[in-house]
Amino acid sequence: MSSKFVSTRVVLANNRAEGFVDSGVKILIAVVIGALILGGLYVLFGDTILPTLTSKIQGLFNYAG
């Protein structure tokens, strides 16, 4: 019976799976930061870059010279 107790204690003291939690947290942080960056780019393109680009392209085709 004591050998089972010792083997159970050794298994419980083992912390090899600790790296999985660290990897999961890193992946979660990367996903959140990526979503924030994509959201910022979406807003930037929608409000600033695309209207300016559209007006410049229309100006090129409306050349009256």
PDBQT receptor file of N, H, CA, C and O in Angstrom, charges set to zero:
ATOM      1  N   MET A   1       0.816  -1.184   0.000  1.00  0.00    +0.000 N 
ATOM      2  CA  MET A   1       0.000   0.000   0.000  1.00  0.00    +0.000 C 
ATOM      3  C   MET A   1       0.864   1.255   0.000  1.00  0.00    +0.000 C 
ATOM      4  O   MET A   1       0.485   2.266  -0.590  1.00  0.00    +0.000 OA
ATOM      5  N   SER A   2       2.002   1.201   0.643  1.00  0.00    +0.000 N 
ATOM      6  H   SER A   2       2.310   0.379   1.123  1.00  0.00    +0.000 HD
ATOM      7  CA  SER A   2       2.853   2.391   0.712  1.00  0.00    +0.000 C 
ATOM      8  C   SER A   2       3.478   2.707  -0.648  1.00  0.00    +0.000 C 
ATOM      9  O   SER A   2       3.778   3.866  -0.930  1.00  0.00    +0.000 OA
ATOM     10  N   SER A   3       3.676   1.697  -1.489  1.00  0.00    +0.000 N 
ATOM     11  H   SER A   3       3.432   0.754  -1.259  1.00  0.00    +0.000 HD
ATOM     12  CA  SER A   3       4.233   1.980  -2.816  1.00  0.00    +0.000 C 
ATOM     13  C   SER A   3       3.236   2.757  -3.665  1.00  0.00    +0.000 C 
ATOM     14  O   SER A   3       3.634   3.626  -4.442  1.00  0.00    +0.000 OA
ATOM     15  N   LYS A   4       1.949   2.458  -3.530  1.00  0.00    +0.000 N 
ATOM     16  H   LYS A   4       1.626   1.752  -2.899  1.00  0.00    +0.000 HD
ATOM     17  CA  LYS A   4       0.932   3.231  -4.253  1.00  0.00    +0.000 C 
ATOM     18  C   LYS A   4       0.884   4.662  -3.736  1.00  0.00    +0.000 C 
ATOM     19  O   LYS A   4       0.700   5.602  -4.510  1.00  0.00    +0.000 OA
ATOM     20  N   PHE A   5       1.048   4.826  -2.437  1.00  0.00    +0.000 N 
ATOM     21  H   PHE A   5       1.198   4.063  -1.808  1.00  0.00    +0.000 HD
ATOM     22  CA  PHE A   5       1.060   6.161  -1.852  1.00  0.00    +0.000 C 
ATOM     23  C   PHE A   5       2.245   6.965  -2.381  1.00  0.00    +0.000 C 
ATOM     24  O   PHE A   5       2.107   8.141  -2.719  1.00  0.00    +0.000 OA
ATOM     25  N   VAL A   6       3.404   6.324  -2.448  1.00  0.00    +0.000 N 
ATOM     26  H   VAL A   6       3.516   5.369  -2.173  1.00  0.00    +0.000 HD
ATOM     27  CA  VAL A   6       4.602   7.010  -2.941  1.00  0.00    +0.000 C 
ATOM     28  C   VAL A   6       4.452   7.346  -4.418  1.00  0.00    +0.000 C 
ATOM     29  O   VAL A   6       4.800   8.451  -4.834  1.00  0.00    +0.000 OA
ATOM     30  N   SER A   7       3.942   6.418  -5.216  1.00  0.00    +0.000 N 
ATOM     31  H   SER A   7       3.660   5.520  -4.878  1.00  0.00    +0.000 HD
ATOM     32  CA  SER A   7       3.788   6.695  -6.647  1.00  0.00    +0.000 C 
ATOM     33  C   SER A   7       2.740   7.787  -6.881  1.00  0.00    +0.000 C 
ATOM     34  O   SER A   7       2.899   8.609  -7.783  1.00  0.00    +0.000 OA
ATOM     35  N   THR A   8       1.682   7.802  -6.087  1.00  0.00    +0.000 N 
ATOM     36  H   THR A   8       1.553   7.134  -5.354  1.00  0.00    +0.000 HD
ATOM     37  CA  THR A   8       0.679   8.861  -6.204  1.00  0.00    +0.000 C 
ATOM     38  C   THR A   8       1.276  10.205  -5.837  1.00  0.00    +0.000 C 
ATOM     39  O   THR A   8       1.005  11.211  -6.493  1.00  0.00    +0.000 OA
ATOM     40  N   ARG A   9       2.075  10.227  -4.807  1.00  0.00    +0.000 N 
ATOM     41  H   ARG A   9       2.296   9.410  -4.274  1.00  0.00    +0.000 HD
ATOM     42  CA  ARG A   9       2.719  11.470  -4.374  1.00  0.00    +0.000 C 
ATOM     43  C   ARG A   9       3.685  11.983  -5.440  1.00  0.00    +0.000 C 
ATOM     44  O   ARG A   9       3.769  13.190  -5.664  1.00  0.00    +0.000 OA
ATOM     45  N   VAL A  10       4.410  11.086  -6.094  1.00  0.00    +0.000 N 
ATOM     46  H   VAL A  10       4.341  10.105  -5.911  1.00  0.00    +0.000 HD
ATOM     47  CA  VAL A  10       5.341  11.479  -7.154  1.00  0.00    +0.000 C 
ATOM     48  C   VAL A  10       4.574  12.051  -8.342  1.00  0.00    +0.000 C 
ATOM     49  O   VAL A  10       4.989  13.052  -8.926  1.00  0.00    +0.000 OA
ATOM     50  N   VAL A  11       3.469  11.424  -8.698  1.00  0.00    +0.000 N 
ATOM     51  H   VAL A  11       3.132  10.611  -8.223  1.00  0.00    +0.000 HD
ATOM     52  CA  VAL A  11       2.660  11.908  -9.820  1.00  0.00    +0.000 C 
ATOM     53  C   VAL A  11       2.082  13.282  -9.510  1.00  0.00    +0.000 C 
ATOM     54  O   VAL A  11       2.067  14.154 -10.379  1.00  0.00    +0.000 OA
ATOM     55  N   LEU A  12       1.613  13.484  -8.301  1.00  0.00    +0.000 N 
ATOM     56  H   LEU A  12       1.625  12.776  -7.595  1.00  0.00    +0.000 HD
ATOM     57  CA  LEU A  12       1.037  14.776  -7.932  1.00  0.00    +0.000 C 
ATOM     58  C   LEU A  12       2.092  15.870  -7.828  1.00  0.00    +0.000 C 
ATOM     59  O   LEU A  12       1.792  17.039  -8.070  1.00  0.00    +0.000 OA
ATOM     60  N   ALA A  13       3.311  15.514  -7.476  1.00  0.00    +0.000 N 
ATOM     61  H   ALA A  13       3.555  14.564  -7.280  1.00  0.00    +0.000 HD
ATOM     62  CA  ALA A  13       4.377  16.505  -7.357  1.00  0.00    +0.000 C 
ATOM     63  C   ALA A  13       4.955  16.889  -8.712  1.00  0.00    +0.000 C 
ATOM     64  O   ALA A  13       5.657  17.894  -8.823  1.00  0.00    +0.000 OA
ATOM     65  N   ASN A  14       4.669  16.106  -9.737  1.00  0.00    +0.000 N 
ATOM     66  H   ASN A  14       4.099  15.290  -9.647  1.00  0.00    +0.000 HD
ATOM     67  CA  ASN A  14       5.202  16.380 -11.070  1.00  0.00    +0.000 C 
ATOM     68  C   ASN A  14       4.485  17.588 -11.669  1.00  0.00    +0.000 C 
ATOM     69  O   ASN A  14       3.257  17.659 -11.622  1.00  0.00    +0.000 OA
ATOM     70  N   ASN A  15       5.222  18.523 -12.222  1.00  0.00    +0.000 N 
ATOM     71  H   ASN A  15       6.220  18.465 -12.260  1.00  0.00    +0.000 HD
ATOM     72  CA  ASN A  15       4.623  19.730 -12.800  1.00  0.00    +0.000 C 
ATOM     73  C   ASN A  15       5.010  19.888 -14.268  1.00  0.00    +0.000 C 
ATOM     74  O   ASN A  15       5.279  21.000 -14.722  1.00  0.00    +0.000 OA
ATOM     75  N   ARG A  16       5.039  18.800 -14.998  1.00  0.00    +0.000 N 
ATOM     76  H   ARG A  16       4.820  17.896 -14.629  1.00  0.00    +0.000 HD
ATOM     77  CA  ARG A  16       5.403  18.863 -16.409  1.00  0.00    +0.000 C 
ATOM     78  C   ARG A  16       4.355  19.561 -17.254  1.00  0.00    +0.000 C 
ATOM     79  O   ARG A  16       4.703  20.139 -18.284  1.00  0.00    +0.000 OA
ATOM     80  N   ALA A  17       3.116  19.534 -16.877  1.00  0.00    +0.000 N 
ATOM     81  H   ALA A  17       2.833  19.064 -16.041  1.00  0.00    +0.000 HD
ATOM     82  CA  ALA A  17       2.049  20.140 -17.681  1.00  0.00    +0.000 C 
ATOM     83  C   ALA A  17       1.952  21.649 -17.489  1.00  0.00    +0.000 C 
ATOM     84  O   ALA A  17       1.076  22.293 -18.066  1.00  0.00    +0.000 OA
ATOM     85  N   GLU A  18       2.835  22.209 -16.693  1.00  0.00    +0.000 N 
ATOM     86  H   GLU A  18       3.547  21.686 -16.225  1.00  0.00    +0.000 HD
ATOM     87  CA  GLU A  18       2.797  23.640 -16.439  1.00  0.00    +0.000 C 
ATOM     88  C   GLU A  18       3.052  24.436 -17.710  1.00  0.00    +0.000 C 
ATOM     89  O   GLU A  18       2.552  25.554 -17.839  1.00  0.00    +0.000 OA
ATOM     90  N   GLY A  19       3.806  23.900 -18.640  1.00  0.00    +0.000 N 
ATOM     91  H   GLY A  19       4.212  22.992 -18.535  1.00  0.00    +0.000 HD
ATOM     92  CA  GLY A  19       4.081  24.580 -19.901  1.00  0.00    +0.000 C 
ATOM     93  C   GLY A  19       2.845  24.744 -20.770  1.00  0.00    +0.000 C 
ATOM     94  O   GLY A  19       2.774  25.681 -21.565  1.00  0.00    +0.000 OA
ATOM     95  N   PHE A  20       1.873  23.854 -20.636  1.00  0.00    +0.000 N 
ATOM     96  H   PHE A  20       1.931  23.093 -19.990  1.00  0.00    +0.000 HD
ATOM     97  CA  PHE A  20       0.653  23.962 -21.426  1.00  0.00    +0.000 C 
ATOM     98  C   PHE A  20      -0.148  25.201 -21.044  1.00  0.00    +0.000 C 
ATOM     99  O   PHE A  20      -0.734  25.854 -21.907  1.00  0.00    +0.000 OA
ATOM    100  N   VAL A  21      -0.174  25.521 -19.769  1.00  0.00    +0.000 N 
ATOM    101  H   VAL A  21       0.302  24.990 -19.067  1.00  0.00    +0.000 HD
ATOM    102  CA  VAL A  21      -0.892  26.716 -19.320  1.00  0.00    +0.000 C 
ATOM    103  C   VAL A  21      -0.198  27.961 -19.860  1.00  0.00    +0.000 C 
ATOM    104  O   VAL A  21      -0.860  28.884 -20.334  1.00  0.00    +0.000 OA
ATOM    105  N   ASP A  22       1.120  27.991 -19.793  1.00  0.00    +0.000 N 
ATOM    106  H   ASP A  22       1.658  27.241 -19.409  1.00  0.00    +0.000 HD
ATOM    107  CA  ASP A  22       1.868  29.129 -20.322  1.00  0.00    +0.000 C 
ATOM    108  C   ASP A  22       1.621  29.299 -21.815  1.00  0.00    +0.000 C 
ATOM    109  O   ASP A  22       1.431  30.418 -22.290  1.00  0.00    +0.000 OA
ATOM    110  N   SER A  23       1.624  28.205 -22.547  1.00  0.00    +0.000 N 
ATOM    111  H   SER A  23       1.779  27.296 -22.161  1.00  0.00    +0.000 HD
ATOM    112  CA  SER A  23       1.376  28.280 -23.991  1.00  0.00    +0.000 C 
ATOM    113  C   SER A  23      -0.034  28.767 -24.276  1.00  0.00    +0.000 C 
ATOM    114  O   SER A  23      -0.244  29.554 -25.199  1.00  0.00    +0.000 OA
ATOM    115  N   GLY A  24      -0.989  28.315 -23.503  1.00  0.00    +0.000 N 
ATOM    116  H   GLY A  24      -0.819  27.676 -22.753  1.00  0.00    +0.000 HD
ATOM    117  CA  GLY A  24      -2.368  28.757 -23.691  1.00  0.00    +0.000 C 
ATOM    118  C   GLY A  24      -2.531  30.244 -23.440  1.00  0.00    +0.000 C 
ATOM    119  O   GLY A  24      -3.248  30.925 -24.173  1.00  0.00    +0.000 OA
ATOM    120  N   VAL A  25      -1.874  30.750 -22.416  1.00  0.00    +0.000 N 
ATOM    121  H   VAL A  25      -1.290  30.197 -21.821  1.00  0.00    +0.000 HD
ATOM    122  CA  VAL A  25      -1.946  32.185 -22.117  1.00  0.00    +0.000 C 
ATOM    123  C   VAL A  25      -1.287  32.989 -23.223  1.00  0.00    +0.000 C 
ATOM    124  O   VAL A  25      -1.802  34.036 -23.616  1.00  0.00    +0.000 OA
ATOM    125  N   LYS A  26      -0.165  32.521 -23.726  1.00  0.00    +0.000 N 
ATOM    126  H   LYS A  26       0.254  31.671 -23.406  1.00  0.00    +0.000 HD
ATOM    127  CA  LYS A  26       0.519  33.227 -24.820  1.00  0.00    +0.000 C 
ATOM    128  C   LYS A  26      -0.352  33.271 -26.075  1.00  0.00    +0.000 C 
ATOM    129  O   LYS A  26      -0.435  34.302 -26.744  1.00  0.00    +0.000 OA
ATOM    130  N   ILE A  27      -0.991  32.164 -26.386  1.00  0.00    +0.000 N 
ATOM    131  H   ILE A  27      -0.924  31.327 -25.843  1.00  0.00    +0.000 HD
ATOM    132  CA  ILE A  27      -1.865  32.122 -27.563  1.00  0.00    +0.000 C 
ATOM    133  C   ILE A  27      -3.054  33.055 -27.378  1.00  0.00    +0.000 C 
ATOM    134  O   ILE A  27      -3.441  33.756 -28.314  1.00  0.00    +0.000 OA
ATOM    135  N   LEU A  28      -3.632  33.072 -26.195  1.00  0.00    +0.000 N 
ATOM    136  H   LEU A  28      -3.318  32.502 -25.435  1.00  0.00    +0.000 HD
ATOM    137  CA  LEU A  28      -4.766  33.957 -25.918  1.00  0.00    +0.000 C 
ATOM    138  C   LEU A  28      -4.370  35.423 -26.042  1.00  0.00    +0.000 C 
ATOM    139  O   LEU A  28      -5.118  36.217 -26.614  1.00  0.00    +0.000 OA
ATOM    140  N   ILE A  29      -3.215  35.790 -25.520  1.00  0.00    +0.000 N 
ATOM    141  H   ILE A  29      -2.608  35.145 -25.056  1.00  0.00    +0.000 HD
ATOM    142  CA  ILE A  29      -2.734  37.171 -25.634  1.00  0.00    +0.000 C 
ATOM    143  C   ILE A  29      -2.496  37.527 -27.097  1.00  0.00    +0.000 C 
ATOM    144  O   ILE A  29      -2.847  38.625 -27.527  1.00  0.00    +0.000 OA
ATOM    145  N   ALA A  30      -1.910  36.620 -27.861  1.00  0.00    +0.000 N 
ATOM    146  H   ALA A  30      -1.625  35.727 -27.511  1.00  0.00    +0.000 HD
ATOM    147  CA  ALA A  30      -1.654  36.885 -29.280  1.00  0.00    +0.000 C 
ATOM    148  C   ALA A  30      -2.954  37.078 -30.051  1.00  0.00    +0.000 C 
ATOM    149  O   ALA A  30      -3.028  37.942 -30.925  1.00  0.00    +0.000 OA
ATOM    150  N   VAL A  31      -3.975  36.294 -29.743  1.00  0.00    +0.000 N 
ATOM    151  H   VAL A  31      -3.915  35.592 -29.033  1.00  0.00    +0.000 HD
ATOM    152  CA  VAL A  31      -5.260  36.428 -30.433  1.00  0.00    +0.000 C 
ATOM    153  C   VAL A  31      -5.911  37.766 -30.106  1.00  0.00    +0.000 C 
ATOM    154  O   VAL A  31      -6.452  38.423 -30.994  1.00  0.00    +0.000 OA
ATOM    155  N   VAL A  32      -5.865  38.172 -28.847  1.00  0.00    +0.000 N 
ATOM    156  H   VAL A  32      -5.425  37.638 -28.125  1.00  0.00    +0.000 HD
ATOM    157  CA  VAL A  32      -6.477  39.444 -28.447  1.00  0.00    +0.000 C 
ATOM    158  C   VAL A  32      -5.749  40.618 -29.083  1.00  0.00    +0.000 C 
ATOM    159  O   VAL A  32      -6.390  41.540 -29.588  1.00  0.00    +0.000 OA
ATOM    160  N   ILE A  33      -4.427  40.599 -29.067  1.00  0.00    +0.000 N 
ATOM    161  H   ILE A  33      -3.906  39.850 -28.657  1.00  0.00    +0.000 HD
ATOM    162  CA  ILE A  33      -3.658  41.693 -29.679  1.00  0.00    +0.000 C 
ATOM    163  C   ILE A  33      -3.894  41.725 -31.187  1.00  0.00    +0.000 C 
ATOM    164  O   ILE A  33      -4.029  42.804 -31.764  1.00  0.00    +0.000 OA
ATOM    165  N   GLY A  34      -3.944  40.571 -31.826  1.00  0.00    +0.000 N 
ATOM    166  H   GLY A  34      -3.834  39.694 -31.357  1.00  0.00    +0.000 HD
ATOM    167  CA  GLY A  34      -4.214  40.520 -33.263  1.00  0.00    +0.000 C 
ATOM    168  C   GLY A  34      -5.585  41.075 -33.605  1.00  0.00    +0.000 C 
ATOM    169  O   GLY A  34      -5.740  41.783 -34.600  1.00  0.00    +0.000 OA
ATOM    170  N   ALA A  35      -6.582  40.761 -32.787  1.00  0.00    +0.000 N 
ATOM    171  H   ALA A  35      -6.456  40.186 -31.978  1.00  0.00    +0.000 HD
ATOM    172  CA  ALA A  35      -7.927  41.291 -33.029  1.00  0.00    +0.000 C 
ATOM    173  C   ALA A  35      -7.956  42.804 -32.872  1.00  0.00    +0.000 C 
ATOM    174  O   ALA A  35      -8.624  43.494 -33.642  1.00  0.00    +0.000 OA
ATOM    175  N   LEU A  36      -7.243  43.322 -31.890  1.00  0.00    +0.000 N 
ATOM    176  H   LEU A  36      -6.700  42.762 -31.265  1.00  0.00    +0.000 HD
ATOM    177  CA  LEU A  36      -7.183  44.777 -31.708  1.00  0.00    +0.000 C 
ATOM    178  C   LEU A  36      -6.505  45.462 -32.888  1.00  0.00    +0.000 C 
ATOM    179  O   LEU A  36      -6.954  46.515 -33.341  1.00  0.00    +0.000 OA
ATOM    180  N   ILE A  37      -5.429  44.870 -33.385  1.00  0.00    +0.000 N 
ATOM    181  H   ILE A  37      -5.063  44.014 -33.018  1.00  0.00    +0.000 HD
ATOM    182  CA  ILE A  37      -4.726  45.453 -34.536  1.00  0.00    +0.000 C 
ATOM    183  C   ILE A  37      -5.612  45.418 -35.776  1.00  0.00    +0.000 C 
ATOM    184  O   ILE A  37      -5.691  46.407 -36.505  1.00  0.00    +0.000 OA
ATOM    185  N   LEU A  38      -6.277  44.296 -36.025  1.00  0.00    +0.000 N 
ATOM    186  H   LEU A  38      -6.213  43.493 -35.433  1.00  0.00    +0.000 HD
ATOM    187  CA  LEU A  38      -7.166  44.211 -37.186  1.00  0.00    +0.000 C 
ATOM    188  C   LEU A  38      -8.331  45.188 -37.077  1.00  0.00    +0.000 C 
ATOM    189  O   LEU A  38      -8.729  45.791 -38.074  1.00  0.00    +0.000 OA
ATOM    190  N   GLY A  39      -8.872  45.346 -35.888  1.00  0.00    +0.000 N 
ATOM    191  H   GLY A  39      -8.549  44.856 -35.079  1.00  0.00    +0.000 HD
ATOM    192  CA  GLY A  39      -9.947  46.317 -35.691  1.00  0.00    +0.000 C 
ATOM    193  C   GLY A  39      -9.481  47.736 -35.954  1.00  0.00    +0.000 C 
ATOM    194  O   GLY A  39     -10.200  48.526 -36.566  1.00  0.00    +0.000 OA
ATOM    195  N   GLY A  40      -8.279  48.064 -35.493  1.00  0.00    +0.000 N 
ATOM    196  H   GLY A  40      -7.695  47.422 -34.996  1.00  0.00    +0.000 HD
ATOM    197  CA  GLY A  40      -7.724  49.394 -35.746  1.00  0.00    +0.000 C 
ATOM    198  C   GLY A  40      -7.476  49.642 -37.221  1.00  0.00    +0.000 C 
ATOM    199  O   GLY A  40      -7.752  50.734 -37.719  1.00  0.00    +0.000 OA
ATOM    200  N   LEU A  41      -6.963  48.652 -37.921  1.00  0.00    +0.000 N 
ATOM    201  H   LEU A  41      -6.739  47.765 -37.516  1.00  0.00    +0.000 HD
ATOM    202  CA  LEU A  41      -6.738  48.803 -39.361  1.00  0.00    +0.000 C 
ATOM    203  C   LEU A  41      -8.054  48.951 -40.115  1.00  0.00    +0.000 C 
ATOM    204  O   LEU A  41      -8.135  49.718 -41.075  1.00  0.00    +0.000 OA
ATOM    205  N   TYR A  42      -9.079  48.229 -39.693  1.00  0.00    +0.000 N 
ATOM    206  H   TYR A  42      -9.014  47.606 -38.913  1.00  0.00    +0.000 HD
ATOM    207  CA  TYR A  42     -10.393  48.333 -40.330  1.00  0.00    +0.000 C 
ATOM    208  C   TYR A  42     -10.942  49.750 -40.193  1.00  0.00    +0.000 C 
ATOM    209  O   TYR A  42     -11.452  50.318 -41.159  1.00  0.00    +0.000 OA
ATOM    210  N   VAL A  43     -10.839  50.313 -39.008  1.00  0.00    +0.000 N 
ATOM    211  H   VAL A  43     -10.425  49.852 -38.223  1.00  0.00    +0.000 HD
ATOM    212  CA  VAL A  43     -11.324  51.680 -38.781  1.00  0.00    +0.000 C 
ATOM    213  C   VAL A  43     -10.488  52.674 -39.573  1.00  0.00    +0.000 C 
ATOM    214  O   VAL A  43     -11.035  53.601 -40.171  1.00  0.00    +0.000 OA
ATOM    215  N   LEU A  44      -9.181  52.498 -39.585  1.00  0.00    +0.000 N 
ATOM    216  H   LEU A  44      -8.736  51.746 -39.099  1.00  0.00    +0.000 HD
ATOM    217  CA  LEU A  44      -8.291  53.414 -40.301  1.00  0.00    +0.000 C 
ATOM    218  C   LEU A  44      -8.578  53.399 -41.796  1.00  0.00    +0.000 C 
ATOM    219  O   LEU A  44      -8.659  54.455 -42.423  1.00  0.00    +0.000 OA
ATOM    220  N   PHE A  45      -8.732  52.213 -42.368  1.00  0.00    +0.000 N 
ATOM    221  H   PHE A  45      -8.667  51.356 -41.858  1.00  0.00    +0.000 HD
ATOM    222  CA  PHE A  45      -9.002  52.131 -43.803  1.00  0.00    +0.000 C 
ATOM    223  C   PHE A  45     -10.386  52.668 -44.136  1.00  0.00    +0.000 C 
ATOM    224  O   PHE A  45     -10.557  53.334 -45.156  1.00  0.00    +0.000 OA
ATOM    225  N   GLY A  46     -11.371  52.391 -43.298  1.00  0.00    +0.000 N 
ATOM    226  H   GLY A  46     -11.232  51.850 -42.469  1.00  0.00    +0.000 HD
ATOM    227  CA  GLY A  46     -12.730  52.814 -43.590  1.00  0.00    +0.000 C 
ATOM    228  C   GLY A  46     -12.934  54.311 -43.491  1.00  0.00    +0.000 C 
ATOM    229  O   GLY A  46     -13.699  54.876 -44.273  1.00  0.00    +0.000 OA
ATOM    230  N   ASP A  47     -12.276  54.965 -42.561  1.00  0.00    +0.000 N 
ATOM    231  H   ASP A  47     -11.654  54.506 -41.927  1.00  0.00    +0.000 HD
ATOM    232  CA  ASP A  47     -12.521  56.387 -42.322  1.00  0.00    +0.000 C 
ATOM    233  C   ASP A  47     -11.506  57.307 -42.983  1.00  0.00    +0.000 C 
ATOM    234  O   ASP A  47     -11.847  58.441 -43.320  1.00  0.00    +0.000 OA
ATOM    235  N   THR A  48     -10.291  56.866 -43.176  1.00  0.00    +0.000 N 
ATOM    236  H   THR A  48     -10.014  55.945 -42.902  1.00  0.00    +0.000 HD
ATOM    237  CA  THR A  48      -9.233  57.768 -43.620  1.00  0.00    +0.000 C 
ATOM    238  C   THR A  48      -8.704  57.438 -45.007  1.00  0.00    +0.000 C 
ATOM    239  O   THR A  48      -8.686  58.299 -45.887  1.00  0.00    +0.000 OA
ATOM    240  N   ILE A  49      -8.284  56.231 -45.204  1.00  0.00    +0.000 N 
ATOM    241  H   ILE A  49      -8.298  55.531 -44.490  1.00  0.00    +0.000 HD
ATOM    242  CA  ILE A  49      -7.540  55.889 -46.419  1.00  0.00    +0.000 C 
ATOM    243  C   ILE A  49      -8.457  55.723 -47.625  1.00  0.00    +0.000 C 
ATOM    244  O   ILE A  49      -8.177  56.285 -48.684  1.00  0.00    +0.000 OA
ATOM    245  N   LEU A  50      -9.537  54.972 -47.492  1.00  0.00    +0.000 N 
ATOM    246  H   LEU A  50      -9.765  54.516 -46.632  1.00  0.00    +0.000 HD
ATOM    247  CA  LEU A  50     -10.399  54.707 -48.650  1.00  0.00    +0.000 C 
ATOM    248  C   LEU A  50     -11.096  55.955 -49.194  1.00  0.00    +0.000 C 
ATOM    249  O   LEU A  50     -11.136  56.111 -50.414  1.00  0.00    +0.000 OA
ATOM    250  N   PRO A  51     -11.647  56.850 -48.375  1.00  0.00    +0.000 N 
ATOM    251  CA  PRO A  51     -12.244  58.064 -48.956  1.00  0.00    +0.000 C 
ATOM    252  C   PRO A  51     -11.221  58.932 -49.691  1.00  0.00    +0.000 C 
ATOM    253  O   PRO A  51     -11.525  59.489 -50.746  1.00  0.00    +0.000 OA
ATOM    254  N   THR A  52     -10.030  59.049 -49.148  1.00  0.00    +0.000 N 
ATOM    255  H   THR A  52      -9.783  58.597 -48.291  1.00  0.00    +0.000 HD
ATOM    256  CA  THR A  52      -8.984  59.835 -49.808  1.00  0.00    +0.000 C 
ATOM    257  C   THR A  52      -8.589  59.194 -51.126  1.00  0.00    +0.000 C 
ATOM    258  O   THR A  52      -8.441  59.883 -52.135  1.00  0.00    +0.000 OA
ATOM    259  N   LEU A  53      -8.420  57.895 -51.122  1.00  0.00    +0.000 N 
ATOM    260  H   LEU A  53      -8.541  57.335 -50.302  1.00  0.00    +0.000 HD
ATOM    261  CA  LEU A  53      -8.042  57.172 -52.333  1.00  0.00    +0.000 C 
ATOM    262  C   LEU A  53      -9.134  57.276 -53.389  1.00  0.00    +0.000 C 
ATOM    263  O   LEU A  53      -8.838  57.447 -54.572  1.00  0.00    +0.000 OA
ATOM    264  N   THR A  54     -10.381  57.174 -52.979  1.00  0.00    +0.000 N 
ATOM    265  H   THR A  54     -10.621  57.035 -52.018  1.00  0.00    +0.000 HD
ATOM    266  CA  THR A  54     -11.504  57.281 -53.915  1.00  0.00    +0.000 C 
ATOM    267  C   THR A  54     -11.549  58.656 -54.562  1.00  0.00    +0.000 C 
ATOM    268  O   THR A  54     -11.739  58.768 -55.773  1.00  0.00    +0.000 OA
ATOM    269  N   SER A  55     -11.376  59.694 -53.768  1.00  0.00    +0.000 N 
ATOM    270  H   SER A  55     -11.221  59.602 -52.784  1.00  0.00    +0.000 HD
ATOM    271  CA  SER A  55     -11.421  61.049 -54.339  1.00  0.00    +0.000 C 
ATOM    272  C   SER A  55     -10.248  61.297 -55.280  1.00  0.00    +0.000 C 
ATOM    273  O   SER A  55     -10.414  61.988 -56.285  1.00  0.00    +0.000 OA
ATOM    274  N   LYS A  56      -9.083  60.761 -54.990  1.00  0.00    +0.000 N 
ATOM    275  H   LYS A  56      -8.948  60.199 -54.174  1.00  0.00    +0.000 HD
ATOM    276  CA  LYS A  56      -7.931  60.944 -55.881  1.00  0.00    +0.000 C 
ATOM    277  C   LYS A  56      -8.123  60.192 -57.195  1.00  0.00    +0.000 C 
ATOM    278  O   LYS A  56      -7.756  60.700 -58.255  1.00  0.00    +0.000 OA
ATOM    279  N   ILE A  57      -8.687  58.998 -57.139  1.00  0.00    +0.000 N 
ATOM    280  H   ILE A  57      -8.985  58.586 -56.278  1.00  0.00    +0.000 HD
ATOM    281  CA  ILE A  57      -8.927  58.237 -58.370  1.00  0.00    +0.000 C 
ATOM    282  C   ILE A  57      -9.998  58.921 -59.212  1.00  0.00    +0.000 C 
ATOM    283  O   ILE A  57      -9.865  58.991 -60.434  1.00  0.00    +0.000 OA
ATOM    284  N   GLN A  58     -11.048  59.423 -58.588  1.00  0.00    +0.000 N 
ATOM    285  H   GLN A  58     -11.156  59.366 -57.596  1.00  0.00    +0.000 HD
ATOM    286  CA  GLN A  58     -12.074  60.150 -59.335  1.00  0.00    +0.000 C 
ATOM    287  C   GLN A  58     -11.505  61.426 -59.934  1.00  0.00    +0.000 C 
ATOM    288  O   GLN A  58     -11.911  61.825 -61.025  1.00  0.00    +0.000 OA
ATOM    289  N   GLY A  59     -10.585  62.066 -59.253  1.00  0.00    +0.000 N 
ATOM    290  H   GLY A  59     -10.255  61.742 -58.366  1.00  0.00    +0.000 HD
ATOM    291  CA  GLY A  59      -9.927  63.250 -59.790  1.00  0.00    +0.000 C 
ATOM    292  C   GLY A  59      -9.086  62.928 -61.015  1.00  0.00    +0.000 C 
ATOM    293  O   GLY A  59      -8.981  63.752 -61.923  1.00  0.00    +0.000 OA
ATOM    294  N   LEU A  60      -8.494  61.760 -61.056  1.00  0.00    +0.000 N 
ATOM    295  H   LEU A  60      -8.580  61.090 -60.319  1.00  0.00    +0.000 HD
ATOM    296  CA  LEU A  60      -7.705  61.361 -62.224  1.00  0.00    +0.000 C 
ATOM    297  C   LEU A  60      -8.595  61.155 -63.451  1.00  0.00    +0.000 C 
ATOM    298  O   LEU A  60      -8.206  61.510 -64.564  1.00  0.00    +0.000 OA
ATOM    299  N   PHE A  61      -9.773  60.590 -63.257  1.00  0.00    +0.000 N 
ATOM    300  H   PHE A  61     -10.089  60.302 -62.353  1.00  0.00    +0.000 HD
ATOM    301  CA  PHE A  61     -10.656  60.328 -64.389  1.00  0.00    +0.000 C 
ATOM    302  C   PHE A  61     -11.469  61.549 -64.810  1.00  0.00    +0.000 C 
ATOM    303  O   PHE A  61     -12.016  61.568 -65.913  1.00  0.00    +0.000 OA
ATOM    304  N   ASN A  62     -11.558  62.546 -63.974  1.00  0.00    +0.000 N 
ATOM    305  H   ASN A  62     -11.113  62.530 -63.079  1.00  0.00    +0.000 HD
ATOM    306  CA  ASN A  62     -12.306  63.760 -64.293  1.00  0.00    +0.000 C 
ATOM    307  C   ASN A  62     -11.378  64.870 -64.793  1.00  0.00    +0.000 C 
ATOM    308  O   ASN A  62     -11.662  66.053 -64.605  1.00  0.00    +0.000 OA
ATOM    309  N   TYR A  63     -10.304  64.498 -65.410  1.00  0.00    +0.000 N 
ATOM    310  H   TYR A  63     -10.073  63.537 -65.563  1.00  0.00    +0.000 HD
ATOM    311  CA  TYR A  63      -9.340  65.491 -65.901  1.00  0.00    +0.000 C 
ATOM    312  C   TYR A  63      -9.954  66.233 -67.088  1.00  0.00    +0.000 C 
ATOM    313  O   TYR A  63     -10.355  65.615 -68.074  1.00  0.00    +0.000 OA
ATOM    314  N   ALA A  64     -10.024  67.547 -66.988  1.00  0.00    +0.000 N 
ATOM    315  H   ALA A  64      -9.698  68.049 -66.187  1.00  0.00    +0.000 HD
ATOM    316  CA  ALA A  64     -10.661  68.352 -68.034  1.00  0.00    +0.000 C 
ATOM    317  C   ALA A  64      -9.624  69.235 -68.724  1.00  0.00    +0.000 C 
ATOM    318  O   ALA A  64      -9.876  70.419 -68.948  1.00  0.00    +0.000 OA
ATOM    319  N   GLY A  65      -8.492  68.689 -69.055  1.00  0.00    +0.000 N 
ATOM    320  H   GLY A  65      -8.287  67.727 -68.873  1.00  0.00    +0.000 HD
ATOM    321  CA  GLY A  65      -7.440  69.522 -69.609  1.00  0.00    +0.000 C 
ATOM    322  C   GLY A  65      -7.181  69.348 -71.018  1.00  0.00    +0.000 C 
ATOM    323  O   GLY A  65      -6.305  70.013 -71.572  1.00  0.00    +0.000 OA
TER     324      GLY A  65
